[in-house]
Amino acid sequence: MARLERLPTELFHEFFHYLWTHEILHSFSNLNNRFDSILKSYSSYRINFESTRFSAYGRICEQIRPEQVISLILSDKNDTPGLIKVFLSRVHIQQFTNLRLLSLIQISHESMCQILPELSKLKRLNSLSVDNSGGKGKFVDCIDKEKNVNTKVYSLLPKSSPGIIFQLKYLCTTHSNELTSMYFPNLLQLRLNCYSLYGINAILQQAPQLKLLTLFLDLFDGFHEFKPCYSLRKLIIIIKHAHISINTIGQFLANFTNLTHFELKDVFGFADGSLIDGFRWQSIAQSFSTFNFKFKMKETLTERNLDSFRTRFWIEEKRWFVACHEQCLFAVPLSDFGLPYIRLTCMSSIHSTVPNNAILYQPRQLILPWRIPNTRFRFTSMRNLEPVWFGSIQTLSSIIDLSQVQYLTIRPDCFSLSKDIPSYMPKLHTLYFEGHEVDRDMPDQSDLSGLQLKQIHTLQFRIANDSKKSVYDLQMISHSFPSVEHLNTWPVKSRTDIIRIIGLFKQLSSISFVIHQSVDKTKRSSEFDSQVVLNDIKQYLHYSAMCRTEFTSVNDRTPELLHFWLRERVSGLEA
């Protein structure tokens, strides 16, 4: 420790650039006066409150001054419901005078109205992200209580804080008509959620320095209205429902004559057959440095479909490799946009233009049947694994480098894999449990007996909320996974169920419940009133907590889900 203390302060500050604030404080806070002085003099803290524990949130608020922060992520997601409101009760956004980056995740209308008018006072802010996506949460998050309307939160940005637009270099938000009339003189990167392409061209014409554009589209309609945009260098398009042809893509890309990087991913539906023509793509992609794509076709693809991608242009000049599996055609690698999953069987193969199949494909997620697939390579960087596997763990590890797996789905019929986690999956931290029909899917949980997996911090249950009997034994699971901090989503029939389940897991930071379908809708509002539940938690478990309720719809206020953010049973961390 003495030698470490003698290192110059500047060296510690350089090291801190690679850590989040909660990691810095956990490692160096309250060691001695020397380290306390180093922490107080550091002025580039990056705070990330996404999925944070309440103790970490409290420590940061107490020890870090707003002017020391350059990056701030605030989240009202299901594992930290109400965080932004509590945070704003302690500090005002305008106090973060050195803030460069602000990210707001699933923010409420009320909090948005508090924050946005103050942004123009942050003269160094150049990066802003407003992500209000969250499924059913929209029936909770976007209510304007004064006008009692479901206001589009993202449309408040240009109205409430027009001045901030001029200094932004990065903006992530949802498209609104108000954005088309704004001028973005310094914007370099833009990330938009859009229904279609209508209105996007107007924004591009007002952003003369834009270099990177990422679009999440439902439909590809509106491409005819585009005019040339000479500043753009990189374009990423993720499409949900679009039957686009290569002619359409070619016409659209003709507007971006200086484009050097292009990514195109079709999420749902089927792509036009013209997209598997490598000769046509060659004429479009001549000037590209990188070109990544993924398409799903109507028909099963064969190795012959890759012939047009085996030309000198693809293999030697560009060194772009392409693969197909069943109905999917994709570039190798797929950058950050991997296939959602790949299902291998002993009857199927992955075909590719890669000379060495050992490096063919490293997908994010693999759904693997029990028989050994017909592959000539090994998956070496698998992060997300969903095995349907009845063979030995040794055989499975010969196909997949299990040491890289971080997320694992356990089905009832493959529950025995849990006992092999400590030996084969050191990086695993999140488990998904599946199970629907109890009579057929009851897992043999004896493999958990005496087993303790402290490396697991998140449990997610994908089980039906209408079953008569629970598929999994939570008592045994709580013993086997003693370090669980986040648990989603368990069916409950009463407040008593909520108290019992929270009491089983001693390290919980957040937990979500889905109300069982057998509970009469007329009784739900009284039985699962959030304030009543919070009082029960405080009375019986000595926790204080934050709660958010999700309802059936905007007009139907019947509770469906409850999300809790729990404070540790320690005094002195009150917000």
C-alpha positions as CSV (number, residue, x, y, z in Angstrom):
1,M,0.0,0.0,0.0
2,A,2.9,2.4,0.9
3,R,4.4,2.0,-2.6
4,L,1.1,2.5,-4.3
5,E,0.6,5.7,-2.4
6,R,3.8,7.2,-3.7
7,L,2.6,7.0,-7.3
8,P,1.8,10.4,-8.8
9,T,-1.8,11.6,-8.6
10,E,-1.8,12.1,-12.4
11,L,-1.2,8.3,-12.9
12,F,-4.2,7.4,-10.8
13,H,-6.4,9.9,-12.7
14,E,-5.3,8.4,-16.0
15,F,-6.3,5.0,-14.6
16,F,-9.7,6.3,-13.5
17,H,-10.5,7.1,-17.1
18,Y,-11.1,3.4,-17.7
19,L,-13.5,3.0,-14.7
20,W,-17.1,4.0,-13.8
21,T,-17.5,6.1,-10.7
22,H,-19.0,3.4,-8.6
23,E,-15.9,1.1,-9.4
24,I,-13.5,3.9,-8.4
25,L,-15.2,4.6,-5.1
26,H,-15.6,0.9,-4.3
27,S,-11.9,0.3,-4.8
28,F,-10.3,3.5,-3.4
29,S,-12.7,5.3,-1.1
30,N,-12.0,5.5,2.6
31,L,-8.6,3.8,2.4
32,N,-6.6,6.8,3.9
33,N,-6.2,10.5,3.5
34,R,-3.9,10.2,0.5
35,F,-6.5,8.3,-1.6
36,D,-9.3,10.5,-0.4
37,S,-7.3,13.5,-1.7
38,I,-6.8,11.8,-5.1
39,L,-10.5,11.2,-5.4
40,K,-11.4,14.7,-4.5
41,S,-9.1,16.2,-7.0
42,Y,-10.3,14.1,-9.9
43,S,-12.6,16.0,-12.3
44,S,-13.6,13.5,-15.0
45,Y,-16.0,11.1,-13.2
46,R,-18.3,9.1,-15.4
47,I,-21.5,8.1,-13.5
48,N,-23.7,5.2,-14.7
49,F,-26.8,4.7,-12.6
50,E,-28.2,2.0,-14.9
51,S,-29.0,-1.2,-12.9
52,T,-27.2,0.3,-9.9
53,R,-27.6,-0.7,-6.3
54,F,-29.1,1.9,-3.9
55,S,-26.0,1.8,-1.8
56,A,-23.8,2.7,-4.8
57,Y,-26.2,5.4,-5.7
58,G,-26.1,6.9,-2.2
59,R,-22.3,6.7,-2.0
60,I,-21.9,8.6,-5.3
61,C,-24.3,11.3,-4.3
62,E,-22.6,11.8,-1.0
63,Q,-18.9,11.8,-2.2
64,I,-18.9,13.3,-5.8
65,R,-19.6,16.9,-6.5
66,P,-21.6,17.7,-9.6
67,E,-18.8,19.8,-11.2
68,Q,-16.5,16.7,-11.1
69,V,-18.8,14.8,-13.5
70,I,-18.3,14.7,-17.2
71,S,-20.7,11.8,-18.1
72,L,-24.0,11.0,-16.5
73,I,-26.4,8.1,-17.3
74,L,-29.8,8.2,-15.5
75,S,-32.2,5.3,-15.8
76,D,-35.8,4.6,-14.8
77,K,-35.7,1.1,-16.2
78,N,-37.4,-1.7,-14.3
79,D,-34.4,-2.4,-12.1
80,T,-34.2,1.3,-10.9
81,P,-37.8,2.6,-11.0
82,G,-38.0,6.1,-9.7
83,L,-34.3,6.8,-9.7
84,I,-34.4,9.9,-11.8
85,K,-37.0,11.5,-9.6
86,V,-35.1,10.7,-6.5
87,F,-31.9,12.0,-8.0
88,L,-33.5,15.3,-9.1
89,S,-34.7,15.8,-5.5
90,R,-31.1,15.9,-4.4
91,V,-29.4,17.8,-7.2
92,H,-30.2,20.1,-10.1
93,I,-28.9,19.3,-13.6
94,Q,-27.5,22.8,-14.1
95,Q,-25.0,22.1,-11.3
96,F,-23.1,19.7,-13.6
97,T,-21.2,22.5,-15.2
98,N,-18.6,20.3,-16.8
99,L,-21.0,17.7,-18.1
100,R,-20.2,16.5,-21.7
101,L,-22.5,13.5,-22.0
102,L,-26.1,13.0,-20.7
103,S,-28.1,9.8,-21.3
104,L,-31.7,9.5,-20.1
105,I,-33.2,6.0,-20.2
106,Q,-37.0,5.5,-20.0
107,I,-37.5,8.9,-18.5
108,S,-40.9,10.1,-17.3
109,H,-42.7,13.1,-18.6
110,E,-42.4,14.8,-15.2
111,S,-38.6,14.3,-15.0
112,M,-38.1,15.3,-18.6
113,C,-39.9,18.6,-18.0
114,Q,-37.5,19.2,-15.1
115,I,-34.3,18.4,-17.0
116,L,-34.7,19.8,-20.5
117,P,-35.2,23.5,-19.8
118,E,-31.9,23.4,-17.8
119,L,-29.8,21.8,-20.5
120,S,-29.0,25.2,-22.2
121,K,-27.1,26.1,-19.0
122,L,-24.6,23.2,-19.6
123,K,-22.2,24.9,-21.9
124,R,-19.9,21.9,-22.3
125,L,-22.7,19.3,-23.1
126,N,-22.2,17.9,-26.5
127,S,-23.7,14.4,-26.3
128,L,-27.4,13.7,-25.5
129,S,-29.3,10.5,-25.6
130,V,-33.1,10.3,-24.8
131,D,-34.2,6.6,-24.9
132,N,-37.8,6.2,-23.9
133,S,-38.3,2.8,-25.4
134,G,-39.7,0.3,-22.9
135,G,-42.6,-1.8,-24.1
136,K,-45.5,-1.6,-21.8
137,G,-43.7,1.0,-19.7
138,K,-45.1,3.6,-22.1
139,F,-48.4,3.3,-20.2
140,V,-46.6,4.6,-17.1
141,D,-43.8,6.8,-18.2
142,C,-45.3,9.2,-20.6
143,I,-48.4,10.5,-18.8
144,D,-48.7,14.3,-18.5
145,K,-50.6,14.5,-15.2
146,E,-51.6,18.1,-15.6
147,K,-53.2,17.6,-19.1
148,N,-53.9,13.9,-18.6
149,V,-52.6,13.0,-22.0
150,N,-50.1,10.5,-23.2
151,T,-47.5,13.0,-24.4
152,K,-44.6,12.0,-26.6
153,V,-41.7,12.6,-24.4
154,Y,-39.2,12.8,-27.2
155,S,-41.0,15.7,-28.8
156,L,-40.3,17.8,-25.7
157,L,-36.6,18.1,-26.6
158,P,-36.7,20.7,-29.4
159,K,-39.5,22.6,-27.6
160,S,-38.0,22.8,-24.1
161,S,-34.3,23.2,-24.9
162,P,-33.8,24.5,-28.5
163,G,-30.5,26.2,-27.5
164,I,-28.8,22.9,-26.7
165,I,-29.3,21.7,-30.3
166,F,-26.6,24.0,-31.6
167,Q,-23.8,22.6,-29.4
168,L,-24.6,18.9,-29.8
169,K,-22.1,16.6,-31.6
170,Y,-24.1,13.4,-30.8
171,L,-27.9,13.0,-30.5
172,C,-29.9,9.8,-29.9
173,T,-33.7,10.2,-29.7
174,T,-36.9,9.3,-31.4
175,H,-37.9,11.1,-34.6
176,S,-40.5,13.9,-34.2
177,N,-41.7,16.5,-36.6
178,E,-40.2,19.2,-34.4
179,L,-36.7,18.0,-35.2
180,T,-37.1,18.8,-39.0
181,S,-37.2,22.5,-38.3
182,M,-34.1,22.5,-36.0
183,Y,-30.6,23.5,-37.2
184,F,-27.7,21.2,-36.1
185,P,-24.5,23.0,-37.1
186,N,-22.1,20.8,-35.1
187,L,-23.8,17.5,-35.1
188,L,-21.5,14.6,-36.1
189,Q,-23.5,11.5,-35.1
190,L,-27.3,11.0,-35.1
191,R,-29.2,7.9,-33.9
192,L,-32.9,7.9,-34.5
193,N,-35.9,5.6,-33.9
194,C,-38.3,6.2,-36.8
195,Y,-41.4,4.7,-38.2
196,S,-40.3,5.4,-41.8
197,L,-37.8,7.6,-43.7
198,Y,-40.3,10.5,-44.1
199,G,-38.8,13.6,-42.6
200,I,-35.3,12.3,-42.2
201,N,-34.0,14.1,-45.2
202,A,-35.1,17.4,-43.8
203,I,-33.0,16.7,-40.7
204,L,-30.0,15.8,-42.8
205,Q,-30.2,19.0,-44.7
206,Q,-30.0,20.9,-41.4
207,A,-26.9,18.9,-40.2
208,P,-24.0,20.0,-42.6
209,Q,-21.3,18.1,-40.6
210,L,-23.1,14.8,-40.0
211,K,-20.7,11.9,-40.4
212,L,-22.6,8.9,-38.8
213,L,-26.3,8.2,-39.1
214,T,-28.0,5.2,-37.4
215,L,-31.7,4.6,-38.2
216,F,-34.0,2.1,-36.5
217,L,-36.9,1.8,-39.0
218,D,-40.3,0.0,-39.1
219,L,-40.7,0.6,-42.8
220,F,-38.5,1.8,-45.7
221,D,-41.1,4.2,-47.0
222,G,-40.1,7.7,-48.0
223,F,-36.7,7.2,-49.6
224,H,-37.8,9.0,-52.8
225,E,-37.8,12.4,-51.0
226,F,-34.0,12.3,-50.2
227,K,-31.6,14.8,-51.6
228,P,-27.8,14.4,-51.8
229,C,-26.0,14.4,-48.4
230,Y,-22.2,14.8,-49.0
231,S,-21.0,14.9,-45.4
232,L,-22.2,11.4,-44.4
233,R,-19.4,8.7,-44.1
234,K,-21.1,5.9,-42.2
235,L,-24.8,4.7,-42.4
236,I,-26.4,2.0,-40.3
237,I,-30.0,0.9,-41.0
238,I,-31.9,-1.6,-38.9
239,I,-35.3,-2.4,-40.4
240,K,-38.2,-4.2,-38.7
241,H,-40.7,-4.8,-41.4
242,A,-39.5,-4.0,-44.9
243,H,-39.5,-6.0,-48.2
244,I,-36.8,-4.0,-49.8
245,S,-35.1,-4.8,-53.1
246,I,-31.5,-4.1,-54.2
247,N,-32.8,-1.5,-56.6
248,T,-34.4,0.4,-53.8
249,I,-31.2,0.3,-51.7
250,G,-29.2,1.4,-54.7
251,Q,-31.4,4.4,-55.4
252,F,-31.3,5.4,-51.7
253,L,-27.5,5.0,-51.3
254,A,-26.9,7.1,-54.5
255,N,-27.7,10.2,-52.3
256,F,-24.6,9.5,-50.1
257,T,-21.7,9.7,-52.6
258,N,-19.0,10.0,-49.9
259,L,-20.2,7.0,-47.9
260,T,-17.5,4.5,-46.9
261,H,-19.2,2.4,-44.2
262,F,-22.6,0.7,-44.6
263,E,-24.5,-1.7,-42.4
264,L,-28.0,-3.1,-43.2
265,K,-29.9,-5.5,-41.1
266,D,-33.4,-6.9,-41.7
267,V,-34.9,-7.9,-38.3
268,F,-38.3,-9.4,-39.2
269,G,-40.0,-10.5,-42.3
270,F,-38.4,-11.7,-45.5
271,A,-35.9,-9.8,-47.7
272,D,-36.3,-9.5,-51.5
273,G,-34.5,-12.3,-53.4
274,S,-32.4,-9.7,-55.3
275,L,-30.4,-9.0,-52.2
276,I,-28.5,-12.3,-52.6
277,D,-26.9,-11.1,-55.8
278,G,-23.2,-10.4,-55.1
279,F,-22.7,-9.0,-58.6
280,R,-25.3,-6.3,-58.1
281,W,-23.9,-5.4,-54.6
282,Q,-20.4,-5.1,-56.2
283,S,-21.6,-2.2,-58.3
284,I,-23.2,-0.5,-55.3
285,A,-20.4,-1.1,-52.8
286,Q,-17.3,-0.2,-54.8
287,S,-16.4,2.8,-52.7
288,F,-17.2,1.2,-49.3
289,S,-14.4,0.3,-46.8
290,T,-16.8,-1.8,-44.7
291,F,-20.0,-3.5,-45.6
292,N,-22.0,-5.6,-43.1
293,F,-25.4,-7.1,-43.6
294,K,-27.9,-9.7,-42.5
295,F,-31.0,-10.8,-44.5
296,K,-33.6,-13.5,-44.0
297,M,-34.9,-15.0,-47.2
298,K,-38.1,-16.9,-47.9
299,E,-36.4,-20.0,-49.1
300,T,-33.6,-22.1,-47.5
301,L,-30.2,-21.1,-48.9
302,T,-27.5,-23.4,-50.2
303,E,-23.9,-23.1,-50.9
304,R,-24.7,-22.2,-54.5
305,N,-26.3,-19.0,-53.3
306,L,-22.8,-17.8,-52.4
307,D,-21.3,-18.2,-55.8
308,S,-21.8,-14.5,-56.7
309,F,-19.9,-13.5,-53.5
310,R,-16.8,-15.5,-54.5
311,T,-15.4,-13.1,-57.1
312,R,-12.1,-11.4,-56.9
313,F,-13.8,-8.2,-55.8
314,W,-15.2,-9.9,-52.6
315,I,-12.4,-12.3,-51.7
316,E,-9.2,-10.6,-52.7
317,E,-9.9,-6.9,-53.3
318,K,-12.3,-6.2,-50.4
319,R,-11.7,-9.3,-48.3
320,W,-15.4,-9.3,-47.4
321,F,-16.7,-12.8,-46.6
322,V,-20.3,-14.0,-46.7
323,A,-22.1,-16.9,-45.1
324,C,-25.5,-18.5,-45.2
325,H,-27.4,-20.8,-42.8
326,E,-30.9,-22.0,-43.5
327,Q,-32.7,-18.9,-44.6
328,C,-30.2,-16.3,-43.4
329,L,-27.5,-14.6,-45.5
330,F,-25.0,-12.5,-43.5
331,A,-21.6,-10.8,-43.6
332,V,-18.7,-12.2,-41.6
333,P,-18.3,-10.7,-39.2
334,L,-21.4,-8.8,-38.4
335,S,-19.8,-6.1,-36.4
336,D,-22.0,-5.2,-33.4
337,F,-25.1,-6.5,-35.1
338,G,-24.9,-10.2,-34.7
339,L,-27.6,-12.7,-35.6
340,P,-30.2,-13.0,-32.8
341,Y,-29.5,-16.7,-32.7
342,I,-28.3,-19.5,-34.8
343,R,-29.8,-23.0,-34.6
344,L,-27.5,-25.8,-35.6
345,T,-28.6,-29.4,-36.2
346,C,-26.7,-32.5,-37.4
347,M,-28.6,-32.1,-40.7
348,S,-27.6,-28.5,-41.3
349,S,-24.4,-26.6,-42.0
350,I,-23.2,-23.1,-42.3
351,H,-21.8,-22.4,-45.8
352,S,-19.4,-19.5,-46.3
353,T,-16.8,-17.9,-48.6
354,V,-14.3,-17.9,-45.8
355,P,-11.2,-19.9,-46.7
356,N,-10.7,-21.1,-43.1
357,N,-14.0,-22.2,-41.6
358,A,-12.4,-22.3,-38.1
359,I,-12.9,-18.5,-38.0
360,L,-16.2,-18.5,-39.7
361,Y,-18.7,-17.1,-37.3
362,Q,-18.8,-16.0,-33.7
363,P,-22.4,-15.3,-32.9
364,R,-23.7,-13.6,-29.8
365,Q,-26.2,-16.3,-29.1
366,L,-26.4,-20.0,-30.0
367,I,-29.4,-22.3,-29.7
368,L,-27.9,-25.7,-29.9
369,P,-29.8,-29.1,-30.1
370,W,-28.5,-32.2,-28.3
371,R,-26.9,-33.9,-31.4
372,I,-23.5,-32.8,-32.5
373,P,-23.9,-30.4,-35.4
374,N,-22.2,-30.9,-38.8
375,T,-19.6,-28.2,-38.3
376,R,-15.9,-28.0,-39.1
377,F,-15.2,-25.2,-36.7
378,R,-15.5,-24.1,-33.0
379,F,-17.5,-21.2,-31.7
380,T,-14.8,-19.2,-29.8
381,S,-16.5,-16.0,-28.5
382,M,-20.0,-17.1,-27.5
383,R,-21.6,-14.8,-25.0
384,N,-25.2,-15.9,-25.0
385,L,-26.0,-19.7,-25.0
386,E,-29.4,-21.4,-25.1
387,P,-28.6,-25.2,-25.2
388,V,-31.0,-28.0,-25.8
389,W,-28.4,-30.5,-24.8
390,F,-28.5,-34.0,-23.4
391,G,-24.9,-35.0,-24.1
392,S,-21.9,-34.5,-21.9
393,I,-20.5,-31.1,-21.0
394,Q,-17.2,-32.2,-22.4
395,T,-18.7,-32.7,-25.9
396,L,-20.5,-29.3,-25.6
397,S,-17.2,-27.6,-24.7
398,S,-15.5,-29.1,-27.8
399,I,-18.0,-27.2,-30.0
400,I,-18.2,-24.0,-27.9
401,D,-15.6,-22.2,-25.8
402,L,-17.9,-22.1,-22.7
403,S,-15.4,-19.9,-20.8
404,Q,-16.7,-16.9,-22.8
405,V,-20.4,-17.5,-22.0
406,Q,-22.0,-14.7,-20.0
407,Y,-25.7,-15.4,-20.5
408,L,-27.2,-18.9,-20.2
409,T,-30.7,-20.1,-20.7
410,I,-31.6,-23.2,-18.8
411,R,-34.6,-25.2,-19.9
412,P,-36.3,-27.7,-17.5
413,D,-35.0,-30.7,-19.5
414,C,-31.4,-29.4,-19.4
415,F,-31.3,-28.3,-15.8
416,S,-28.4,-30.6,-15.1
417,L,-26.1,-28.1,-16.9
418,S,-26.3,-25.9,-13.8
419,K,-23.9,-28.1,-11.9
420,D,-21.2,-27.6,-14.5
421,I,-21.3,-23.8,-14.4
422,P,-18.4,-23.3,-11.9
423,S,-16.0,-25.5,-13.8
424,Y,-16.8,-24.4,-17.4
425,M,-18.3,-20.9,-17.3
426,P,-16.3,-18.5,-15.1
427,K,-17.7,-15.4,-16.9
428,L,-21.4,-16.4,-16.5
429,H,-23.4,-13.8,-14.6
430,T,-27.0,-14.0,-15.9
431,L,-29.3,-17.1,-16.0
432,Y,-32.6,-17.4,-17.8
433,F,-35.0,-20.1,-16.6
434,E,-37.6,-21.4,-18.9
435,G,-40.7,-23.5,-18.2
436,H,-44.3,-23.4,-19.2
437,E,-46.4,-26.6,-18.8
438,V,-45.7,-27.9,-15.3
439,D,-46.6,-31.5,-15.9
440,R,-44.3,-31.8,-18.8
441,D,-41.6,-29.3,-17.9
442,M,-40.9,-30.0,-14.2
443,P,-37.1,-29.8,-13.9
444,D,-35.0,-32.1,-11.7
445,Q,-33.6,-29.5,-9.4
446,S,-31.6,-32.0,-7.3
447,D,-28.5,-30.8,-9.2
448,L,-28.7,-27.6,-7.2
449,S,-28.6,-29.4,-3.9
450,G,-25.6,-28.2,-2.0
451,L,-24.5,-26.0,-4.9
452,Q,-23.7,-22.3,-4.4
453,L,-23.0,-20.1,-7.5
454,K,-22.0,-16.7,-6.2
455,Q,-21.0,-15.6,-9.6
456,I,-24.7,-15.3,-10.7
457,H,-26.1,-11.8,-10.2
458,T,-29.2,-11.8,-12.4
459,L,-32.0,-14.4,-12.7
460,Q,-34.7,-14.0,-15.2
461,F,-37.7,-16.4,-15.4
462,R,-39.5,-17.0,-18.6
463,I,-42.5,-18.9,-17.2
464,A,-46.2,-18.6,-17.8
465,N,-48.2,-16.5,-15.3
466,D,-51.2,-18.8,-15.6
467,S,-49.8,-22.1,-14.4
468,K,-51.4,-23.8,-11.4
469,K,-48.1,-24.8,-9.8
470,S,-44.7,-23.2,-9.8
471,V,-42.2,-24.8,-12.1
472,Y,-39.2,-23.9,-10.0
473,D,-38.4,-24.2,-6.3
474,L,-37.4,-20.6,-5.3
475,Q,-36.3,-21.7,-1.8
476,M,-33.7,-24.0,-3.3
477,I,-32.8,-21.4,-6.0
478,S,-32.2,-18.7,-3.4
479,H,-29.8,-21.0,-1.6
480,S,-27.9,-22.0,-4.7
481,F,-27.6,-18.4,-6.0
482,P,-26.9,-16.3,-2.8
483,S,-25.5,-13.3,-4.6
484,V,-28.5,-12.5,-6.9
485,E,-29.1,-8.8,-7.2
486,H,-31.7,-8.7,-9.9
487,L,-34.7,-11.0,-10.3
488,N,-37.3,-10.9,-13.1
489,T,-40.2,-11.8,-13.6
490,W,-42.0,-14.1,-11.1
491,P,-45.8,-14.7,-11.0
492,V,-47.5,-13.7,-7.7
493,K,-51.1,-14.0,-6.5
494,S,-50.9,-11.8,-3.4
495,R,-48.8,-9.3,-1.4
496,T,-47.9,-12.2,0.9
497,D,-46.1,-13.9,-2.1
498,I,-44.2,-10.7,-2.7
499,I,-42.9,-10.4,0.9
500,R,-42.0,-14.1,1.0
501,I,-40.0,-14.0,-2.3
502,I,-38.1,-10.8,-1.5
503,G,-37.2,-12.3,1.9
504,L,-35.6,-15.3,0.2
505,F,-32.9,-13.3,-1.6
506,K,-30.7,-11.4,0.8
507,Q,-28.6,-9.4,-1.8
508,L,-31.5,-8.1,-3.9
509,S,-31.3,-4.8,-5.5
510,S,-34.3,-5.0,-7.8
511,I,-37.1,-7.4,-8.5
512,S,-40.1,-7.6,-10.8
513,F,-43.4,-9.5,-10.4
514,V,-46.1,-10.3,-12.9
515,I,-49.6,-10.7,-11.4
516,H,-51.0,-14.2,-11.9
517,Q,-53.8,-14.4,-14.3
518,S,-56.0,-16.2,-11.7
519,V,-56.2,-13.0,-9.7
520,D,-59.5,-11.3,-10.3
521,K,-59.0,-7.9,-12.1
522,T,-61.5,-6.2,-9.8
523,K,-59.3,-7.1,-6.8
524,R,-55.9,-6.3,-8.3
525,S,-56.0,-2.5,-7.7
526,S,-56.6,-3.0,-3.9
527,E,-54.4,-6.1,-3.4
528,F,-51.4,-4.7,-5.4
529,D,-51.7,-1.0,-4.6
530,S,-48.1,0.1,-4.8
531,Q,-48.1,2.1,-1.5
532,V,-49.7,-0.7,0.4
533,V,-47.1,-3.1,-0.9
534,L,-44.3,-0.7,0.0
535,N,-45.7,-0.4,3.5
536,D,-45.7,-4.2,3.8
537,I,-42.1,-4.5,2.6
538,K,-41.0,-1.9,5.2
539,Q,-43.0,-3.5,8.0
540,Y,-42.1,-7.1,7.5
541,L,-38.7,-6.9,5.8
542,H,-37.4,-3.6,7.1
543,Y,-36.6,-2.4,3.5
544,S,-37.6,0.9,2.0
545,A,-38.1,0.7,-1.7
546,M,-39.2,2.5,-4.9
547,C,-42.0,0.9,-7.0
548,R,-43.4,1.3,-10.4
549,T,-46.7,-0.3,-11.6
550,E,-47.3,-1.2,-15.2
551,F,-51.0,-1.2,-16.3
552,T,-52.9,-3.0,-19.0
553,S,-53.2,0.1,-21.1
554,V,-53.5,3.9,-20.9
555,N,-57.3,3.6,-20.3
556,D,-57.3,0.4,-18.4
557,R,-55.5,1.0,-15.1
558,T,-55.5,-2.6,-14.0
559,P,-52.1,-3.6,-12.6
560,E,-50.1,-6.1,-14.5
561,L,-46.5,-5.8,-13.4
562,L,-44.7,-4.4,-10.3
563,H,-41.1,-3.3,-10.4
564,F,-39.2,-2.7,-7.1
565,W,-35.8,-1.0,-6.5
566,L,-34.8,-2.0,-2.9
567,R,-32.7,0.0,-0.5
568,E,-30.3,-2.0,1.7
569,R,-31.4,-2.3,5.3
570,V,-28.9,0.4,6.4
571,S,-29.8,3.8,7.7
572,G,-28.3,7.0,6.5
573,L,-28.8,6.4,2.8
574,E,-32.1,8.1,2.5
575,A,-32.6,10.2,-0.6
